[in-house]
Amino acid sequence: MEIKLKGGRTLKVKNITLDERDTLLDSVDYEYNNDGSVRGVKMMHSTMTKWMRTCLDGDTSDKFLMSLKLDEKTEIFTKLQSMFFVGEDKASK
């Protein structure tokens, strides 16, 4: 699998296990507005780093991750989340 960023960079994504996926999804702690809408993620930087180190196939060194702009990290994190939330909205029968 791959994700393509708006800036043109393409990153390979690993096939991760269900346990790894669940650990990543459990690590996201959302902050909410008074109306219940999502404001953001608590511990945003460490959460995004954890997701990128676990999910990206290739260089996830400090040097590489620190070379990414915040909007790129956010885009990567958002795209990874959308990949791993597949099937979460469907109730079991």
PyMOL Python script that loads the backbone (N, CA, C, O; Angstrom):
from pymol import cmd

cmd.read_pdbstr("""\
ATOM      1  N   MET A   1       0.837  -1.177   0.000  1.00  0.00           N
ATOM      2  CA  MET A   1       0.000   0.000   0.000  1.00  0.00           C
ATOM      3  C   MET A   1       0.883   1.241   0.000  1.00  0.00           C
ATOM      4  O   MET A   1       2.023   1.214   0.462  1.00  0.00           O
ATOM      5  N   GLU A   2       0.339   2.306  -0.518  1.00  0.00           N
ATOM      6  CA  GLU A   2       1.033   3.581  -0.552  1.00  0.00           C
ATOM      7  C   GLU A   2       0.063   4.710  -0.241  1.00  0.00           C
ATOM      8  O   GLU A   2      -1.147   4.594  -0.435  1.00  0.00           O
ATOM      9  N   ILE A   3       0.626   5.794   0.242  1.00  0.00           N
ATOM     10  CA  ILE A   3      -0.154   7.026   0.359  1.00  0.00           C
ATOM     11  C   ILE A   3       0.612   8.109  -0.382  1.00  0.00           C
ATOM     12  O   ILE A   3       1.840   8.173  -0.328  1.00  0.00           O
ATOM     13  N   LYS A   4      -0.134   8.954  -1.071  1.00  0.00           N
ATOM     14  CA  LYS A   4       0.481  10.052  -1.806  1.00  0.00           C
ATOM     15  C   LYS A   4       0.064  11.351  -1.133  1.00  0.00           C
ATOM     16  O   LYS A   4      -1.121  11.607  -0.917  1.00  0.00           O
ATOM     17  N   LEU A   5       1.062  12.162  -0.808  1.00  0.00           N
ATOM     18  CA  LEU A   5       0.796  13.430  -0.153  1.00  0.00           C
ATOM     19  C   LEU A   5       0.517  14.514  -1.180  1.00  0.00           C
ATOM     20  O   LEU A   5       0.907  14.400  -2.342  1.00  0.00           O
ATOM     21  N   LYS A   6      -0.159  15.565  -0.741  1.00  0.00           N
ATOM     22  CA  LYS A   6      -0.496  16.669  -1.637  1.00  0.00           C
ATOM     23  C   LYS A   6       0.740  17.256  -2.306  1.00  0.00           C
ATOM     24  O   LYS A   6       0.671  17.709  -3.448  1.00  0.00           O
ATOM     25  N   GLY A   7       1.868  17.253  -1.605  1.00  0.00           N
ATOM     26  CA  GLY A   7       3.112  17.798  -2.137  1.00  0.00           C
ATOM     27  C   GLY A   7       3.786  16.894  -3.153  1.00  0.00           C
ATOM     28  O   GLY A   7       4.809  17.267  -3.729  1.00  0.00           O
ATOM     29  N   GLY A   8       3.228  15.703  -3.384  1.00  0.00           N
ATOM     30  CA  GLY A   8       3.762  14.798  -4.393  1.00  0.00           C
ATOM     31  C   GLY A   8       4.567  13.626  -3.844  1.00  0.00           C
ATOM     32  O   GLY A   8       4.843  12.670  -4.568  1.00  0.00           O
ATOM     33  N   ARG A   9       4.944  13.694  -2.575  1.00  0.00           N
ATOM     34  CA  ARG A   9       5.731  12.611  -1.968  1.00  0.00           C
ATOM     35  C   ARG A   9       4.855  11.369  -1.815  1.00  0.00           C
ATOM     36  O   ARG A   9       3.706  11.461  -1.383  1.00  0.00           O
ATOM     37  N   THR A  10       5.410  10.200  -2.173  1.00  0.00           N
ATOM     38  CA  THR A  10       4.712   8.928  -2.013  1.00  0.00           C
ATOM     39  C   THR A  10       5.430   8.117  -0.946  1.00  0.00           C
ATOM     40  O   THR A  10       6.653   7.979  -0.976  1.00  0.00           O
ATOM     41  N   LEU A  11       4.659   7.579   0.003  1.00  0.00           N
ATOM     42  CA  LEU A  11       5.218   6.792   1.096  1.00  0.00           C
ATOM     43  C   LEU A  11       4.585   5.409   1.090  1.00  0.00           C
ATOM     44  O   LEU A  11       3.380   5.263   0.884  1.00  0.00           O
ATOM     45  N   LYS A  12       5.412   4.400   1.320  1.00  0.00           N
ATOM     46  CA  LYS A  12       4.913   3.033   1.400  1.00  0.00           C
ATOM     47  C   LYS A  12       4.405   2.771   2.816  1.00  0.00           C
ATOM     48  O   LYS A  12       4.976   3.243   3.799  1.00  0.00           O
ATOM     49  N   VAL A  13       3.322   2.008   2.889  1.00  0.00           N
ATOM     50  CA  VAL A  13       2.706   1.660   4.169  1.00  0.00           C
ATOM     51  C   VAL A  13       2.830   0.156   4.371  1.00  0.00           C
ATOM     52  O   VAL A  13       2.549  -0.631   3.468  1.00  0.00           O
ATOM     53  N   LYS A  14       3.255  -0.227   5.567  1.00  0.00           N
ATOM     54  CA  LYS A  14       3.395  -1.647   5.912  1.00  0.00           C
ATOM     55  C   LYS A  14       2.026  -2.296   6.075  1.00  0.00           C
ATOM     56  O   LYS A  14       1.035  -1.619   6.346  1.00  0.00           O
ATOM     57  N   ASN A  15       1.985  -3.582   5.910  1.00  0.00           N
ATOM     58  CA  ASN A  15       0.831  -4.360   6.335  1.00  0.00           C
ATOM     59  C   ASN A  15       1.047  -4.631   7.820  1.00  0.00           C
ATOM     60  O   ASN A  15       1.991  -5.329   8.190  1.00  0.00           O
ATOM     61  N   ILE A  16       0.200  -4.098   8.655  1.00  0.00           N
ATOM     62  CA  ILE A  16       0.379  -4.290  10.089  1.00  0.00           C
ATOM     63  C   ILE A  16      -0.636  -5.302  10.605  1.00  0.00           C
ATOM     64  O   ILE A  16      -1.662  -5.553   9.972  1.00  0.00           O
ATOM     65  N   THR A  17      -0.334  -5.872  11.753  1.00  0.00           N
ATOM     66  CA  THR A  17      -1.219  -6.873  12.338  1.00  0.00           C
ATOM     67  C   THR A  17      -2.427  -6.199  12.985  1.00  0.00           C
ATOM     68  O   THR A  17      -2.425  -4.991  13.220  1.00  0.00           O
ATOM     69  N   LEU A  18      -3.441  -6.984  13.264  1.00  0.00           N
ATOM     70  CA  LEU A  18      -4.623  -6.478  13.951  1.00  0.00           C
ATOM     71  C   LEU A  18      -4.248  -5.921  15.324  1.00  0.00           C
ATOM     72  O   LEU A  18      -4.781  -4.894  15.743  1.00  0.00           O
ATOM     73  N   ASP A  19      -3.337  -6.590  16.021  1.00  0.00           N
ATOM     74  CA  ASP A  19      -2.906  -6.116  17.339  1.00  0.00           C
ATOM     75  C   ASP A  19      -2.203  -4.766  17.245  1.00  0.00           C
ATOM     76  O   ASP A  19      -2.438  -3.885  18.072  1.00  0.00           O
ATOM     77  N   GLU A  20      -1.337  -4.598  16.235  1.00  0.00           N
ATOM     78  CA  GLU A  20      -0.668  -3.308  16.038  1.00  0.00           C
ATOM     79  C   GLU A  20      -1.691  -2.224  15.714  1.00  0.00           C
ATOM     80  O   GLU A  20      -1.612  -1.113  16.236  1.00  0.00           O
ATOM     81  N   ARG A  21      -2.644  -2.549  14.859  1.00  0.00           N
ATOM     82  CA  ARG A  21      -3.697  -1.601  14.483  1.00  0.00           C
ATOM     83  C   ARG A  21      -4.488  -1.174  15.707  1.00  0.00           C
ATOM     84  O   ARG A  21      -4.726   0.016  15.910  1.00  0.00           O
ATOM     85  N   ASP A  22      -4.897  -2.144  16.526  1.00  0.00           N
ATOM     86  CA  ASP A  22      -5.677  -1.831  17.720  1.00  0.00           C
ATOM     87  C   ASP A  22      -4.893  -0.969  18.699  1.00  0.00           C
ATOM     88  O   ASP A  22      -5.443  -0.045  19.298  1.00  0.00           O
ATOM     89  N   THR A  23      -3.602  -1.270  18.862  1.00  0.00           N
ATOM     90  CA  THR A  23      -2.756  -0.464  19.746  1.00  0.00           C
ATOM     91  C   THR A  23      -2.669   0.971  19.255  1.00  0.00           C
ATOM     92  O   THR A  23      -2.732   1.907  20.051  1.00  0.00           O
ATOM     93  N   LEU A  24      -2.525   1.147  17.952  1.00  0.00           N
ATOM     94  CA  LEU A  24      -2.470   2.496  17.394  1.00  0.00           C
ATOM     95  C   LEU A  24      -3.794   3.227  17.592  1.00  0.00           C
ATOM     96  O   LEU A  24      -3.811   4.384  18.012  1.00  0.00           O
ATOM     97  N   LEU A  25      -4.902   2.554  17.289  1.00  0.00           N
ATOM     98  CA  LEU A  25      -6.206   3.195  17.440  1.00  0.00           C
ATOM     99  C   LEU A  25      -6.489   3.541  18.899  1.00  0.00           C
ATOM    100  O   LEU A  25      -7.089   4.577  19.185  1.00  0.00           O
ATOM    101  N   ASP A  26      -6.060   2.677  19.824  1.00  0.00           N
ATOM    102  CA  ASP A  26      -6.256   2.939  21.254  1.00  0.00           C
ATOM    103  C   ASP A  26      -5.387   4.086  21.753  1.00  0.00           C
ATOM    104  O   ASP A  26      -5.704   4.701  22.771  1.00  0.00           O
ATOM    105  N   SER A  27      -4.295   4.381  21.050  1.00  0.00           N
ATOM    106  CA  SER A  27      -3.373   5.426  21.507  1.00  0.00           C
ATOM    107  C   SER A  27      -3.851   6.832  21.165  1.00  0.00           C
ATOM    108  O   SER A  27      -3.293   7.812  21.657  1.00  0.00           O
ATOM    109  N   VAL A  28      -4.872   6.939  20.330  1.00  0.00           N
ATOM    110  CA  VAL A  28      -5.376   8.256  19.939  1.00  0.00           C
ATOM    111  C   VAL A  28      -6.382   8.725  20.978  1.00  0.00           C
ATOM    112  O   VAL A  28      -7.402   8.077  21.216  1.00  0.00           O
ATOM    113  N   ASP A  29      -6.077   9.865  21.594  1.00  0.00           N
ATOM    114  CA  ASP A  29      -6.938  10.450  22.622  1.00  0.00           C
ATOM    115  C   ASP A  29      -7.416  11.802  22.104  1.00  0.00           C
ATOM    116  O   ASP A  29      -6.648  12.763  22.052  1.00  0.00           O
ATOM    117  N   TYR A  30      -8.690  11.869  21.724  1.00  0.00           N
ATOM    118  CA  TYR A  30      -9.240  13.075  21.105  1.00  0.00           C
ATOM    119  C   TYR A  30      -9.655  14.107  22.141  1.00  0.00           C
ATOM    120  O   TYR A  30     -10.058  13.765  23.253  1.00  0.00           O
ATOM    121  N   GLU A  31      -9.548  15.388  21.755  1.00  0.00           N
ATOM    122  CA  GLU A  31     -10.094  16.496  22.534  1.00  0.00           C
ATOM    123  C   GLU A  31     -11.346  16.966  21.800  1.00  0.00           C
ATOM    124  O   GLU A  31     -11.367  17.023  20.571  1.00  0.00           O
ATOM    125  N   TYR A  32     -12.386  17.300  22.557  1.00  0.00           N
ATOM    126  CA  TYR A  32     -13.663  17.669  21.958  1.00  0.00           C
ATOM    127  C   TYR A  32     -14.062  19.088  22.334  1.00  0.00           C
ATOM    128  O   TYR A  32     -13.729  19.573  23.416  1.00  0.00           O
ATOM    129  N   ASN A  33     -14.779  19.750  21.428  1.00  0.00           N
ATOM    130  CA  ASN A  33     -15.392  21.047  21.698  1.00  0.00           C
ATOM    131  C   ASN A  33     -16.658  20.832  22.515  1.00  0.00           C
ATOM    132  O   ASN A  33     -17.115  19.699  22.665  1.00  0.00           O
ATOM    133  N   ASN A  34     -17.221  21.904  23.039  1.00  0.00           N
ATOM    134  CA  ASN A  34     -18.446  21.810  23.848  1.00  0.00           C
ATOM    135  C   ASN A  34     -19.605  21.181  23.079  1.00  0.00           C
ATOM    136  O   ASN A  34     -20.472  20.546  23.680  1.00  0.00           O
ATOM    137  N   ASP A  35     -19.630  21.352  21.753  1.00  0.00           N
ATOM    138  CA  ASP A  35     -20.725  20.790  20.949  1.00  0.00           C
ATOM    139  C   ASP A  35     -20.485  19.323  20.573  1.00  0.00           C
ATOM    140  O   ASP A  35     -21.294  18.719  19.868  1.00  0.00           O
ATOM    141  N   GLY A  36     -19.377  18.758  21.043  1.00  0.00           N
ATOM    142  CA  GLY A  36     -19.090  17.356  20.763  1.00  0.00           C
ATOM    143  C   GLY A  36     -18.241  17.108  19.531  1.00  0.00           C
ATOM    144  O   GLY A  36     -17.870  15.966  19.260  1.00  0.00           O
ATOM    145  N   SER A  37     -17.926  18.152  18.779  1.00  0.00           N
ATOM    146  CA  SER A  37     -17.081  17.981  17.595  1.00  0.00           C
ATOM    147  C   SER A  37     -15.618  17.834  18.026  1.00  0.00           C
ATOM    148  O   SER A  37     -15.214  18.324  19.080  1.00  0.00           O
ATOM    149  N   VAL A  38     -14.851  17.164  17.203  1.00  0.00           N
ATOM    150  CA  VAL A  38     -13.445  16.913  17.525  1.00  0.00           C
ATOM    151  C   VAL A  38     -12.638  18.190  17.328  1.00  0.00           C
ATOM    152  O   VAL A  38     -12.681  18.808  16.264  1.00  0.00           O
ATOM    153  N   ARG A  39     -11.899  18.578  18.371  1.00  0.00           N
ATOM    154  CA  ARG A  39     -11.036  19.757  18.323  1.00  0.00           C
ATOM    155  C   ARG A  39      -9.630  19.361  17.879  1.00  0.00           C
ATOM    156  O   ARG A  39      -8.972  20.098  17.146  1.00  0.00           O
ATOM    157  N   GLY A  40      -9.186  18.212  18.320  1.00  0.00           N
ATOM    158  CA  GLY A  40      -7.835  17.777  17.989  1.00  0.00           C
ATOM    159  C   GLY A  40      -7.471  16.518  18.739  1.00  0.00           C
ATOM    160  O   GLY A  40      -8.327  15.836  19.302  1.00  0.00           O
ATOM    161  N   VAL A  41      -6.184  16.222  18.736  1.00  0.00           N
ATOM    162  CA  VAL A  41      -5.667  15.020  19.372  1.00  0.00           C
ATOM    163  C   VAL A  41      -4.731  15.436  20.508  1.00  0.00           C
ATOM    164  O   VAL A  41      -3.881  16.307  20.325  1.00  0.00           O
ATOM    165  N   LYS A  42      -4.886  14.819  21.674  1.00  0.00           N
ATOM    166  CA  LYS A  42      -3.962  15.062  22.780  1.00  0.00           C
ATOM    167  C   LYS A  42      -2.636  14.396  22.446  1.00  0.00           C
ATOM    168  O   LYS A  42      -2.603  13.373  21.763  1.00  0.00           O
ATOM    169  N   MET A  43      -1.562  14.968  22.920  1.00  0.00           N
ATOM    170  CA  MET A  43      -0.207  14.447  22.667  1.00  0.00           C
ATOM    171  C   MET A  43      -0.005  14.193  21.172  1.00  0.00           C
ATOM    172  O   MET A  43       0.468  13.134  20.760  1.00  0.00           O
ATOM    173  N   MET A  44      -0.372  15.183  20.386  1.00  0.00           N
ATOM    174  CA  MET A  44      -0.409  15.072  18.933  1.00  0.00           C
ATOM    175  C   MET A  44       0.922  14.617  18.335  1.00  0.00           C
ATOM    176  O   MET A  44       0.942  13.717  17.495  1.00  0.00           O
ATOM    177  N   HIS A  45       2.017  15.216  18.748  1.00  0.00           N
ATOM    178  CA  HIS A  45       3.300  14.916  18.110  1.00  0.00           C
ATOM    179  C   HIS A  45       3.754  13.490  18.391  1.00  0.00           C
ATOM    180  O   HIS A  45       4.175  12.787  17.473  1.00  0.00           O
ATOM    181  N   SER A  46       3.675  13.054  19.640  1.00  0.00           N
ATOM    182  CA  SER A  46       4.114  11.689  19.950  1.00  0.00           C
ATOM    183  C   SER A  46       3.180  10.660  19.320  1.00  0.00           C
ATOM    184  O   SER A  46       3.622   9.582  18.921  1.00  0.00           O
ATOM    185  N   THR A  47       1.901  10.984  19.229  1.00  0.00           N
ATOM    186  CA  THR A  47       0.944  10.077  18.591  1.00  0.00           C
ATOM    187  C   THR A  47       1.257   9.930  17.102  1.00  0.00           C
ATOM    188  O   THR A  47       1.273   8.816  16.578  1.00  0.00           O
ATOM    189  N   MET A  48       1.503  11.047  16.424  1.00  0.00           N
ATOM    190  CA  MET A  48       1.813  10.972  14.990  1.00  0.00           C
ATOM    191  C   MET A  48       3.127  10.236  14.757  1.00  0.00           C
ATOM    192  O   MET A  48       3.231   9.451  13.814  1.00  0.00           O
ATOM    193  N   THR A  49       4.133  10.475  15.598  1.00  0.00           N
ATOM    194  CA  THR A  49       5.415   9.783  15.455  1.00  0.00           C
ATOM    195  C   THR A  49       5.233   8.284  15.631  1.00  0.00           C
ATOM    196  O   THR A  49       5.794   7.497  14.869  1.00  0.00           O
ATOM    197  N   LYS A  50       4.447   7.879  16.637  1.00  0.00           N
ATOM    198  CA  LYS A  50       4.185   6.454  16.874  1.00  0.00           C
ATOM    199  C   LYS A  50       3.533   5.824  15.648  1.00  0.00           C
ATOM    200  O   LYS A  50       3.933   4.740  15.221  1.00  0.00           O
ATOM    201  N   TRP A  51       2.539   6.490  15.082  1.00  0.00           N
ATOM    202  CA  TRP A  51       1.853   5.973  13.900  1.00  0.00           C
ATOM    203  C   TRP A  51       2.801   5.860  12.709  1.00  0.00           C
ATOM    204  O   TRP A  51       2.794   4.855  11.998  1.00  0.00           O
ATOM    205  N   MET A  52       3.620   6.896  12.490  1.00  0.00           N
ATOM    206  CA  MET A  52       4.520   6.864  11.336  1.00  0.00           C
ATOM    207  C   MET A  52       5.589   5.787  11.494  1.00  0.00           C
ATOM    208  O   MET A  52       5.888   5.076  10.534  1.00  0.00           O
ATOM    209  N   ARG A  53       6.169   5.653  12.683  1.00  0.00           N
ATOM    210  CA  ARG A  53       7.206   4.627  12.902  1.00  0.00           C
ATOM    211  C   ARG A  53       6.631   3.214  12.746  1.00  0.00           C
ATOM    212  O   ARG A  53       7.307   2.319  12.240  1.00  0.00           O
ATOM    213  N   THR A  54       5.395   3.020  13.177  1.00  0.00           N
ATOM    214  CA  THR A  54       4.769   1.697  13.093  1.00  0.00           C
ATOM    215  C   THR A  54       4.307   1.377  11.680  1.00  0.00           C
ATOM    216  O   THR A  54       4.420   0.233  11.242  1.00  0.00           O
ATOM    217  N   CYS A  55       3.791   2.360  10.965  1.00  0.00           N
ATOM    218  CA  CYS A  55       3.093   2.091   9.705  1.00  0.00           C
ATOM    219  C   CYS A  55       3.898   2.318   8.434  1.00  0.00           C
ATOM    220  O   CYS A  55       3.634   1.676   7.417  1.00  0.00           O
ATOM    221  N   LEU A  56       4.858   3.204   8.471  1.00  0.00           N
ATOM    222  CA  LEU A  56       5.576   3.501   7.238  1.00  0.00           C
ATOM    223  C   LEU A  56       6.653   2.462   6.976  1.00  0.00           C
ATOM    224  O   LEU A  56       7.380   2.051   7.881  1.00  0.00           O
ATOM    225  N   ASP A  57       6.738   2.050   5.730  1.00  0.00           N
ATOM    226  CA  ASP A  57       7.725   1.061   5.300  1.00  0.00           C
ATOM    227  C   ASP A  57       8.877   1.828   4.661  1.00  0.00           C
ATOM    228  O   ASP A  57       8.736   2.386   3.573  1.00  0.00           O
ATOM    229  N   GLY A  58       9.998   1.850   5.335  1.00  0.00           N
ATOM    230  CA  GLY A  58      11.144   2.607   4.840  1.00  0.00           C
ATOM    231  C   GLY A  58      11.748   3.413   5.979  1.00  0.00           C
ATOM    232  O   GLY A  58      11.664   3.026   7.144  1.00  0.00           O
ATOM    233  N   ASP A  59      12.346   4.516   5.632  1.00  0.00           N
ATOM    234  CA  ASP A  59      13.061   5.347   6.596  1.00  0.00           C
ATOM    235  C   ASP A  59      12.091   6.025   7.565  1.00  0.00           C
ATOM    236  O   ASP A  59      11.274   6.851   7.158  1.00  0.00           O
ATOM    237  N   THR A  60      12.187   5.677   8.824  1.00  0.00           N
ATOM    238  CA  THR A  60      11.412   6.365   9.868  1.00  0.00           C
ATOM    239  C   THR A  60      12.365   6.884  10.947  1.00  0.00           C
ATOM    240  O   THR A  60      12.008   6.994  12.119  1.00  0.00           O
ATOM    241  N   SER A  61      13.581   7.196  10.515  1.00  0.00           N
ATOM    242  CA  SER A  61      14.583   7.718  11.443  1.00  0.00           C
ATOM    243  C   SER A  61      14.163   9.093  11.959  1.00  0.00           C
ATOM    244  O   SER A  61      13.305   9.760  11.381  1.00  0.00           O
ATOM    245  N   ASP A  62      14.790   9.494  13.057  1.00  0.00           N
ATOM    246  CA  ASP A  62      14.536  10.834  13.587  1.00  0.00           C
ATOM    247  C   ASP A  62      14.802  11.884  12.509  1.00  0.00           C
ATOM    248  O   ASP A  62      14.026  12.823  12.334  1.00  0.00           O
ATOM    249  N   LYS A  63      15.904  11.709  11.795  1.00  0.00           N
ATOM    250  CA  LYS A  63      16.280  12.681  10.761  1.00  0.00           C
ATOM    251  C   LYS A  63      15.171  12.829   9.713  1.00  0.00           C
ATOM    252  O   LYS A  63      14.797  13.944   9.350  1.00  0.00           O
ATOM    253  N   PHE A  64      14.649  11.694   9.230  1.00  0.00           N
ATOM    254  CA  PHE A  64      13.584  11.755   8.226  1.00  0.00           C
ATOM    255  C   PHE A  64      12.316  12.376   8.799  1.00  0.00           C
ATOM    256  O   PHE A  64      11.741  13.279   8.192  1.00  0.00           O
ATOM    257  N   LEU A  65      11.875  11.897   9.966  1.00  0.00           N
ATOM    258  CA  LEU A  65      10.624  12.399  10.534  1.00  0.00           C
ATOM    259  C   LEU A  65      10.714  13.884  10.872  1.00  0.00           C
ATOM    260  O   LEU A  65       9.731  14.612  10.736  1.00  0.00           O
ATOM    261  N   MET A  66      11.885  14.335  11.311  1.00  0.00           N
ATOM    262  CA  MET A  66      12.046  15.759  11.628  1.00  0.00           C
ATOM    263  C   MET A  66      12.149  16.613  10.362  1.00  0.00           C
ATOM    264  O   MET A  66      12.013  17.834  10.431  1.00  0.00           O
ATOM    265  N   SER A  67      12.388  15.987   9.215  1.00  0.00           N
ATOM    266  CA  SER A  67      12.439  16.736   7.955  1.00  0.00           C
ATOM    267  C   SER A  67      11.039  17.034   7.421  1.00  0.00           C
ATOM    268  O   SER A  67      10.871  17.886   6.549  1.00  0.00           O
ATOM    269  N   LEU A  68      10.036  16.328   7.948  1.00  0.00           N
ATOM    270  CA  LEU A  68       8.663  16.537   7.495  1.00  0.00           C
ATOM    271  C   LEU A  68       8.082  17.801   8.129  1.00  0.00           C
ATOM    272  O   LEU A  68       8.330  18.091   9.300  1.00  0.00           O
ATOM    273  N   LYS A  69       7.322  18.531   7.356  1.00  0.00           N
ATOM    274  CA  LYS A  69       6.608  19.701   7.877  1.00  0.00           C
ATOM    275  C   LYS A  69       5.405  19.210   8.671  1.00  0.00           C
ATOM    276  O   LYS A  69       4.931  18.093   8.465  1.00  0.00           O
ATOM    277  N   LEU A  70       4.915  20.048   9.577  1.00  0.00           N
ATOM    278  CA  LEU A  70       3.774  19.663  10.408  1.00  0.00           C
ATOM    279  C   LEU A  70       2.573  19.289   9.548  1.00  0.00           C
ATOM    280  O   LEU A  70       1.869  18.330   9.864  1.00  0.00           O
ATOM    281  N   ASP A  71       2.325  20.025   8.470  1.00  0.00           N
ATOM    282  CA  ASP A  71       1.174  19.685   7.631  1.00  0.00           C
ATOM    283  C   ASP A  71       1.359  18.333   6.949  1.00  0.00           C
ATOM    284  O   ASP A  71       0.376  17.630   6.713  1.00  0.00           O
ATOM    285  N   GLU A  72       2.598  17.953   6.627  1.00  0.00           N
ATOM    286  CA  GLU A  72       2.852  16.631   6.045  1.00  0.00           C
ATOM    287  C   GLU A  72       2.615  15.537   7.081  1.00  0.00           C
ATOM    288  O   GLU A  72       2.002  14.515   6.773  1.00  0.00           O
ATOM    289  N   LYS A  73       3.095  15.742   8.306  1.00  0.00           N
ATOM    290  CA  LYS A  73       2.874  14.763   9.369  1.00  0.00           C
ATOM    291  C   LYS A  73       1.382  14.586   9.630  1.00  0.00           C
ATOM    292  O   LYS A  73       0.899  13.467   9.803  1.00  0.00           O
ATOM    293  N   THR A  74       0.667  15.696   9.656  1.00  0.00           N
ATOM    294  CA  THR A  74      -0.779  15.647   9.887  1.00  0.00           C
ATOM    295  C   THR A  74      -1.483  14.921   8.753  1.00  0.00           C
ATOM    296  O   THR A  74      -2.386  14.121   8.994  1.00  0.00           O
ATOM    297  N   GLU A  75      -1.079  15.191   7.527  1.00  0.00           N
ATOM    298  CA  GLU A  75      -1.671  14.512   6.364  1.00  0.00           C
ATOM    299  C   GLU A  75      -1.392  13.010   6.401  1.00  0.00           C
ATOM    300  O   GLU A  75      -2.287  12.208   6.135  1.00  0.00           O
ATOM    301  N   ILE A  76      -0.159  12.625   6.728  1.00  0.00           N
ATOM    302  CA  ILE A  76       0.188  11.207   6.830  1.00  0.00           C
ATOM    303  C   ILE A  76      -0.668  10.542   7.897  1.00  0.00           C
ATOM    304  O   ILE A  76      -1.262   9.491   7.656  1.00  0.00           O
ATOM    305  N   PHE A  77      -0.733  11.154   9.081  1.00  0.00           N
ATOM    306  CA  PHE A  77      -1.514  10.611  10.197  1.00  0.00           C
ATOM    307  C   PHE A  77      -2.987  10.463   9.809  1.00  0.00           C
ATOM    308  O   PHE A  77      -3.602   9.433  10.082  1.00  0.00           O
ATOM    309  N   THR A  78      -3.540  11.474   9.184  1.00  0.00           N
ATOM    310  CA  THR A  78      -4.955  11.450   8.778  1.00  0.00           C
ATOM    311  C   THR A  78      -5.216  10.349   7.757  1.00  0.00           C
ATOM    312  O   THR A  78      -6.218   9.640   7.851  1.00  0.00           O
ATOM    313  N   LYS A  79      -4.328  10.205   6.788  1.00  0.00           N
ATOM    314  CA  LYS A  79      -4.507   9.160   5.770  1.00  0.00           C
ATOM    315  C   LYS A  79      -4.362   7.769   6.379  1.00  0.00           C
ATOM    316  O   LYS A  79      -5.105   6.852   6.028  1.00  0.00           O
ATOM    317  N   LEU A  80      -3.408   7.615   7.288  1.00  0.00           N
ATOM    318  CA  LEU A  80      -3.253   6.316   7.951  1.00  0.00           C
ATOM    319  C   LEU A  80      -4.497   5.986   8.762  1.00  0.00           C
ATOM    320  O   LEU A  80      -4.977   4.853   8.734  1.00  0.00           O
ATOM    321  N   GLN A  81      -5.020   6.969   9.485  1.00  0.00           N
ATOM    322  CA  GLN A  81      -6.242   6.732  10.271  1.00  0.00           C
ATOM    323  C   GLN A  81      -7.381   6.284   9.375  1.00  0.00           C
ATOM    324  O   GLN A  81      -8.107   5.350   9.714  1.00  0.00           O
ATOM    325  N   SER A  82      -7.546   6.934   8.243  1.00  0.00           N
ATOM    326  CA  SER A  82      -8.654   6.572   7.348  1.00  0.00           C
ATOM    327  C   SER A  82      -8.491   5.154   6.816  1.00  0.00           C
ATOM    328  O   SER A  82      -9.479   4.465   6.564  1.00  0.00           O
ATOM    329  N   MET A  83      -7.248   4.717   6.646  1.00  0.00           N
ATOM    330  CA  MET A  83      -7.003   3.342   6.183  1.00  0.00           C
ATOM    331  C   MET A  83      -7.397   2.330   7.257  1.00  0.00           C
ATOM    332  O   MET A  83      -7.955   1.278   6.946  1.00  0.00           O
ATOM    333  N   PHE A  84      -7.110   2.644   8.513  1.00  0.00           N
ATOM    334  CA  PHE A  84      -7.311   1.677   9.592  1.00  0.00           C
ATOM    335  C   PHE A  84      -8.698   1.741  10.222  1.00  0.00           C
ATOM    336  O   PHE A  84      -9.062   0.850  10.989  1.00  0.00           O
ATOM    337  N   PHE A  85      -9.478   2.774   9.916  1.00  0.00           N
ATOM    338  CA  PHE A  85     -10.841   2.837  10.423  1.00  0.00           C
ATOM    339  C   PHE A  85     -11.825   2.135   9.494  1.00  0.00           C
ATOM    340  O   PHE A  85     -13.022   2.099   9.778  1.00  0.00           O
ATOM    341  N   VAL A  86     -11.339   1.580   8.395  1.00  0.00           N
ATOM    342  CA  VAL A  86     -12.204   0.867   7.444  1.00  0.00           C
ATOM    343  C   VAL A  86     -12.930  -0.255   8.190  1.00  0.00           C
ATOM    344  O   VAL A  86     -12.315  -1.068   8.879  1.00  0.00           O
ATOM    345  N   GLY A  87     -14.246  -0.275   8.032  1.00  0.00           N
ATOM    346  CA  GLY A  87     -15.042  -1.325   8.663  1.00  0.00           C
ATOM    347  C   GLY A  87     -15.489  -1.003  10.073  1.00  0.00           C
ATOM    348  O   GLY A  87     -16.283  -1.750  10.646  1.00  0.00           O
ATOM    349  N   GLU A  88     -14.995   0.103  10.660  1.00  0.00           N
ATOM    350  CA  GLU A  88     -15.340   0.446  12.038  1.00  0.00           C
ATOM    351  C   GLU A  88     -16.792   0.930  12.168  1.00  0.00           C
ATOM    352  O   GLU A  88     -17.370   0.861  13.252  1.00  0.00           O
ATOM    353  N   ASP A  89     -17.387   1.422  11.059  1.00  0.00           N
ATOM    354  CA  ASP A  89     -18.736   1.964  11.118  1.00  0.00           C
ATOM    355  C   ASP A  89     -19.823   0.914  10.930  1.00  0.00           C
ATOM    356  O   ASP A  89     -21.002   1.213  11.123  1.00  0.00           O
ATOM    357  N   LYS A  90     -19.459  -0.292  10.564  1.00  0.00           N
ATOM    358  CA  LYS A  90     -20.453  -1.326  10.278  1.00  0.00           C
ATOM    359  C   LYS A  90     -20.674  -2.187  11.510  1.00  0.00           C
ATOM    360  O   LYS A  90     -19.733  -2.728  12.091  1.00  0.00           O
ATOM    361  N   ALA A  91     -21.927  -2.300  11.891  1.00  0.00           N
ATOM    362  CA  ALA A  91     -22.253  -3.128  13.069  1.00  0.00           C
ATOM    363  C   ALA A  91     -22.156  -4.602  12.710  1.00  0.00           C
ATOM    364  O   ALA A  91     -22.446  -5.006  11.584  1.00  0.00           O
ATOM    365  N   SER A  92     -21.748  -5.384  13.676  1.00  0.00           N
ATOM    366  CA  SER A  92     -21.685  -6.835  13.488  1.00  0.00           C
ATOM    367  C   SER A  92     -23.075  -7.435  13.558  1.00  0.00           C
ATOM    368  O   SER A  92     -23.957  -6.895  14.226  1.00  0.00           O
ATOM    369  N   LYS A  93     -23.275  -8.556  12.869  1.00  0.00           N
ATOM    370  CA  LYS A  93     -24.578  -9.234  12.912  1.00  0.00           C
ATOM    371  C   LYS A  93     -24.439 -10.520  13.654  1.00  0.00           C
ATOM    372  O   LYS A  93     -25.417 -11.252  13.809  1.00  0.00           O
TER     373      LYS A  93
END
""", "prot")
cmd.dss("prot")
cmd.show_as("cartoon", "prot")
cmd.util.cbc("prot")
cmd.orient("prot")
